[in-house]
Amino acid sequence: MPTASDRRTFAIISHPDAGKTTLTEKLLLFGGAIHLAGEVKARGAARRARSDWMKIEQQRGISVTSSVMTFEREGVTFNLLDTPGHEDFSEDTYRTLTAVDSAVMVIDVAKGIESQTRKLFEVCRLRNVPIITFVNKVDREGRAVFETLDEVADLLQLDVTPMTWPVGMGGAFEGIYDLRSNRLLLPEGPSREFQGKVVETTGLDDPKLDELLSAEGVAKLREDAELAMAGYAEFDGEAYRNGDLTPVYFGSALKEFGVDSLIKAVAEHAPPPRPQPAEPAPVDPSNPEVTGFVFKVQANMDPNHRDRIAFMRLCSGTFKRGMKLTPTGHGKPIAVHSPILFFARERELADEAFPGDIIGIPNHGTLRVGDTLSERADVRFTGLPNFAPEILRRVALKDPTKTKQLRKALDDMAEEGVTQVFYPEIGSNWIIGVVGQLQLEVLLSRLDAEYKVAAGLEPAPFDTARWVSSEDSADLKTFADLNRTAMAKDRDGNPVFLAKSAWEVGYVADRYPKVRFAATRER
């Protein structure tokens, strides 16, 4: 019978263009979830991976929303969460990382650790999420292997353990050697892909290596691998699960090298579901009562049906289809009749689910990001914040008769976390706030494609926003009355101060020491 210990819920994190979406697709292929890898054509002609379903994703060739994909292999159920790599979607990525137990960090062998990779790593470190590193694109020219390993160790302050080693790189690439199982993976065919040719060896001094590899390739492999095994830390499962050590795998997602080793590593080393932070106490997966939290809401995955799916990470108990759960948002139990397991856009009904699983709950706006669902409504999961937007804009309708549709669209996308919506105390122009510029493109694209609302964006007289609160309601009222032209409410009715600059935030905060100005607000 399936249990929580059979689950591996993990995310893939990387900088844009490190090959994350290609790796996601190949993991699904090797995991048996799909039977044909999507073609990644030259010149970007028809690039459309299975996890990128939104129109703008297909046009831009990037992931801008987190996808959830479930597959099984050798008795282990993998819940793979593919996150946006682009920094403009860091908020969605942050929330996704609250729902996983481990992560795979993808690094481009030619570029090393880039800025967004480092930011995402820091989020993982805050939550002690253990990381497996996958150095991608070794079939292309790249930096020396030792240089890459040392950069991971120095920049991220982690012990590194190379688990596999590339034989040559770029034009001199001859395969991947597994340092733990002493197996050599060899390329085949005109495109030099991995087609399953694996040679078992007795070790680095096995004469088979001299027959299969070039003299230069085998000499460098022996020298480098022996130096690496002597110079880097031995793999320690406990140190990895504590977030102190990262096992490193080399490969090429496009040529399918190293993908199988990566799946096996996640199955063997990555932790099963872990206790989740909550009030009044952390929730252990062994707790028999069903609990979970919504980390993402997605509208219009199927535009024909105007659907809205809440993605819930199950934290404890065995979920059964049809059972009633109470959301913290309004305290009224809801019966979950049609829970969904995902493979990108394809879905199937889930009769039961276990801790670590991600299930989709269709609803009409009753569930929101940050909601806890539980059998007894006496627990609340913590750590899913909203972030203050760094870009504010006014939305200008091109057709004034579409005001109602615009309000619905903005509310939908605010629930998803794509944007935040602020309703000023004075004036009728709604203001939207985003963390990154690309989110504005997504907003306009989705308004047009999903809601048939043509709109433009105008500069707002404000630069940033802060949630305001005070222990004394009279102090807060005084502040709000004196600053009415800069006051607004978010879609939950919380008071928000709209500032013209970060300097103004500091200036006003100094003048009103009893009022708190928060850049984040927990749901």
N, C-alpha and C positions, 0 to 999 in steps of 0.2 A: 504493500500500500504506500502511496506517495506521502512524504512528510516534509516538514520545513527543511530538514537536513539535506534533502535532495535538491534544494533550490540554490541557484547562483544568480543574484540580481546585480548587474554591473552596468556601468556606463562607459562609453568611449569618449575621451577628451583629447582635443588637439587644437593646434592653430589651423586656420583655414588653409586648404590645399596640401595638408600633410598626407592626405589619402584616407581620411577617416570614413567617408561614405563608401569608398571602394572596399575597405576592410570590412565594414558592416555587411555589405552584400556577400563577400566571400565567406564570412563567418556563417551566414545563413545558408549558403551553398554547401559548405562542409558539414554544417549541422543538419542537413537534410530538409531544411525548411523551404528551399526552392530547388528546382532541378536544372535551371538554366541561368547562368549569370548574365545580367544585362550588359549590352555592349557599351563600352566607353569609347566612342568613336573619335578619331582625330578631328581637329578643328572644332570640337564641341558640337558637332552637328545634331546628334540625337541623344545627348547624355541625359539619362533619366534613371537613376537608381531606384530600387524599390522603396527605400525609406524616404525619398523626397517626392511627396505627392502634391504639394501646394503649387499653384500655377507659377508664382514668382520663383520657387525653388527650381522648377524645370527650366525657366528662362535664364536664371543667373548661375545655375550649376552649383548652388550652395544649399546647405541645410539651414533653415531659419526657424524650425520648430522641432521640438523633441519628439521623436517617434519611439514607439514601444513595440518590440518584437519578441515573441516567445517561440522557442524551439526546444526539442528534446534530443538528447544524444547519450547513449549508453547508460540509461537510467537516471540521468541528471537533467533537470529542467532549467534552461537558461532563460532569464528575462533580461534582454538587452535593451538598454535605453541609449538611443543615438542622440547626442546633444548638438545644438548649433555651435559651430566653431567660431563664428564671427563674434567679435567682442560686443557688437551692438545688441546681442541677445544674451548678455551675461546673466540677466535676471532669470530668464527661463532656464538657463543652464544651472544656475545656483540652486533653484528649486528642485530640478531633476536630481542633482547630486545629494539632496536630502533623502531621496527615495532608494538609494543604492547601498550595497554593502561593500563594493569594491569598484575599482576603475581600471581601464586599460588606457595608458597614455601613449598616443601615437606621435612619433618624432620623425621628421623628414631627415634622412641621413646626410643630405647636403646642407641643410639649414640649422640643424640642431634644435635647441630649446628656444622657441620664439616667445614673444611677449604674452600672447593669449594662453599658451600652454602653461606658462609660469603662473599666471593669474588663476587658472583653473586648478592647478596643483595646490596653490595656497588655500583654495576653498576646500579641497580634499583634506589638506592637513588640519584645517580647523575642525573637521569632523572625524579625524583619524581614519579616513578611508584608505585602505591599503591599495597600492598601485603596482600593476604589472606594466613594464615598459616594452613597447613594440617599435623598433627602429625600422622604418619603412623605406622602400625604394632602393634597396642595396643592389639591384640590377642596373642602377644608374651610377654615374660618377658621384662620389660623396666624400665626406671627410673621413679621416682615419678612424678606425673603430675605437682605438684607445682615447682619441680626442673626444669622441661622443660620450663614451662611458665616464670619462673624467669630468665632462661638463655636467652630466646628470648628478654625479656625486658632489661636485663643488657648488653648483648653483642651487640645487634642491636640498642639499645637506642630507643626502641619503647614502647608505651603503648600497653598492651595486653588485649584483651577481650575474655575470653573463651565463645564460643557459644554452645559447646556441652561438655559432660563429660563422660569419660569411667567408667563403673561400673566394678571395678576389672581390672586385667591385666594378660596376660599370661594364665596360667592354671586356674586362678580364674576369667577370663573374663566372664561377664554375659550380656553385651550389652552396648549401648550408650544412654545417656539421653540428650535430647535437652533442654537446659536451657531456650530457648526463647519460644518454642512452647509447652513445658511440655509434650513431646512425648518420649516414651521409645522404642528403637529399640532392638529387641530380636533375638538371634541366633536360628537356627533350624537345624535339620538333624544331621547325624553322624559327619559331618565335621564342624558343628557349624557355618554355613554361615548365612548371612542375606538374607532371602527369602521373605521379605516384611512384616514380622509380626511387626506391629506398634501398641502400646497401648497408647491411649490418657489418660492423667491424669489431675487432677486439680492442681497439683503442687507437690513439694517434700514431702508434708505430706499426700498425697493420700494413703489410706490403700491398694489400688491395688498394690502398689510397694512392700508391705510386703508379698503379696501373690505370686508375680512373681519372687522376688529376694531372695537370702539367707539373713538371719538375719544380718550376718557380712557385706555383700555387700550393703544392703540398709542403714545400719547405717553409713557406711563410705561414701556412696554417699551423704547422707543428710548433714553430717558434712563438708565434703570437698566442696560441691557445695555451701553451704551457706557461707562458709568462702571465697570462690572464688568470689562470687557475691558481697560480702561486700568489699573485698580487692583490686579487680582489677577495672579498669576504665569501666564505662558504654560504650556500643557501641555508637560511634559518627560517622555518615556517612561522615561528612565533614572532620573530623580528619583522617579517613581512606583514603579518596580520596586525601588528601594532603600528604600522606605518613608518618603520625605521629603515626598512630595506626594500629594494625593488629588484625582482628578477628581470633580466633584460633578454628579449628575444629579437633576433634579426630576421628580416624577410622582405618579401615584395608582395603586397596584397594583390596588385594587378597580375603578377605572374604566379600567384597562389603559393608562394614559398612562405613557410613559417606559420601559415594560418592554422593548420591542424595542431601544431605544437602549442599554439596560443590557446585554442579551445581546451586542449588537455590540461594546460596549466591552470586555466580558470576553474576547471572541474576539480582538479587535485588540490590546488593551493588556496583559491579564493574562499573566504569564509561564507558559511551559510548565513541565513538571516540573523542579525544581531539585535540586541535590545535597542529600543528607540527612545530618545529623550521625550519626556511627557510630564505633565502635572496631574496628580500630585507626586508621581514616581515614574521612573522609566518603565516601559512596557516590554516584558520578556516574550519572545516568540512562543515559549512553552505555556504561556497563560491560556487557559481554555476558552476565555471569552473573546469573541471576534472584535478586533479593533483595526482601524486603518485611517489613513489621512489622504486627502486630495492634494496632490502636488501640481496638478495641471488640469486645465479645462480647455477643450478644443471644440469650437463650433464649426459646422459645415464641412466635416470630413467627407460627407456625402451631400453635396449641394442640392441634389434633387429632393432630399428629405428634410433639409434645414435641421439637421440633428445637432445635439450638443452632448458631448461625452465628457464626464469627469473621470480622470485617471486616478485610481486609488491604489496606494501601496498597502497591502494587507500586512499587518504587524503581528497579529496573534490570532489564535483560534482557527477553526476550520469553517470557512465560509460555504454556505449552501445556497443554491439559487432559490429565490423566493423569501429568504429570511428578512426580517425587519431590523433596520439599523437606524440609530438616531444621530443626525448631524448636530454638531455644536452650534451651527448657525442659527437654527430656530427651534430646536428641541422637539420637533414633531417627527415621530418615527416614519420612515419610508420603507416600503417593500421593494426589494431589488429583484425584479422579475426577469430582467434580461441582461445579466452581467456578461461582459464581452472579454474574450482573450484576443490579442491583437497579433496580426502580422501586417505591419504597415497599414494599408487601407483594408486588407482582408480581415474578416472577423469570424469568430465562431462563439456560440453561447458557452458559457462556463457553468457547468453543473456544480462544481465545487472548486475551491481555491485554498491555498495554504500560505502561511507566512512567507513573505518574499515575493509572492505573485503580484502582478499588476493587473487589475481588472478595470474595465471601462463600465461606467454606470450611465446609461442614457437618462437625461433629465431635462427639464425645461427651466433652467435657471435657479433651481433650488439648491444646487451644490456649487460651492466656490472654492477657489484655491485656498488652502489652509484649513478647510473644514476637517474636523475629526468625525469619523463615524464609528459608533460602538453600540454594543447591545444594551448597555446600561446608562450611557451618557454621563459617566462620572470620570472621564479621562479627557485630557486635551493635549495633543501633540504640539511640541514647540519647535521653533527654529525655522519657520517659513515666513520671512519678512517681505514687505514691500520696500522698494528702494526709492529714494527721492529722485525724480526725473532730472536730467541734466539739460534737456531741450524742451522748451515749451512753445506751442504753436496754437493759433486760432484756426478752426476749421471753417472754410468758406464754402457754402453750398452753391452749386451752379444752378440748381433748380429749387427755389424756395418751397415748392410744394412737397419736397422730400424730407422735411424736418423730422417727421415721426420715424421714418426709416433710418435717418442718420442717428437719432437718439438710440434706437434699438441696436444699431451696428456698434456704436461707441460703447454702449453698456456691455454688449457681448464681448467685445475685444478687451474691455477693462477687466471683465471676469476672467478672461484667459490670461491676463497679464501681458498682453501685447502692448497696451498703452494704459495710461491712467487718465481719467477724465476729472476735470475740476469745474465746478459751477460757481462762477464769481457771485459775490453778494450784491454787487452793483453791475448792471449791464447784462445783456442776454447772450453774449458770445461765449460758447463753451471753449474751454482750453484743454488741449490734450498734452500730456507729458510723456516723454520717452527717455530711455537711457542712452540710445544710440541713433545716429542719423538713418541707418538702414531700416529701422523700425518704422520710420515715416513712409518710406517707399512701400513697405509691406502693408501699412494701414491703407494707403490710397489704392494699392492694387486690389486688396481684399474688398474695400468699399465698392469698387467697380465690378469685380468679378462675382462676388457672393451676394451683394446687397443691391446691385444696380443703382448705386448712388454715386454721381459724379461730383467730386469735391476738390477743392484746392486748399493749400495751407498758407496762412498769412503770419507774419511775425507777431508775436505777442509782446506786450510791454513788460514782460517778466522773463527772468533768466533761470530761476530755480524755485523749488517749493520746499516747505518744511511743515510737518505736522506739528501743531501746537497744543500744549496741554498744561495744566497747572493743578496743584493740589487744592488750591482755593479757586472756586468757580468765579468768584467776584473779580479776582485778578485777571482771569482769562477774559471775562466780559469787558472789563475796562480796556484791556489791550485790543480786543476785537473792535470795540466801538471807536477807538481812536485811530484804527488802521483799516477802516471798512473798505476803502478802495483797493486794498491789497488782500482782502480776505475772500476765501472761497470754501466750498465744501467738496470733499471727495464723494464718490458714489455711495459711500456708507454713511454720509452725513457728518464725517469727522472734520473739524475745523482745520484749514490749511492756510498758511501765510505764503503769499506769492511775492518773491523778492526780485528786485531788478539786478542783483548781483550777489556773489558770495560775500563781498564786503558788507553789503547792506544786512545780510543775515547776522554777521558778527556784531555790527553796530546796534541793531535792534535788540539782539540777545543781551548785550551789555546794559541797555537802557531798561530792560524788563527782566531782572534776574530771577523773578519768581515764575516766569513762563519758560517751559521747556520747548526747544526747537529741535525736532527729531528728523534725522535724514533717513531713518528706517521706521517702519511700523509693522509690528508683528500682527499676523492675521488672527 
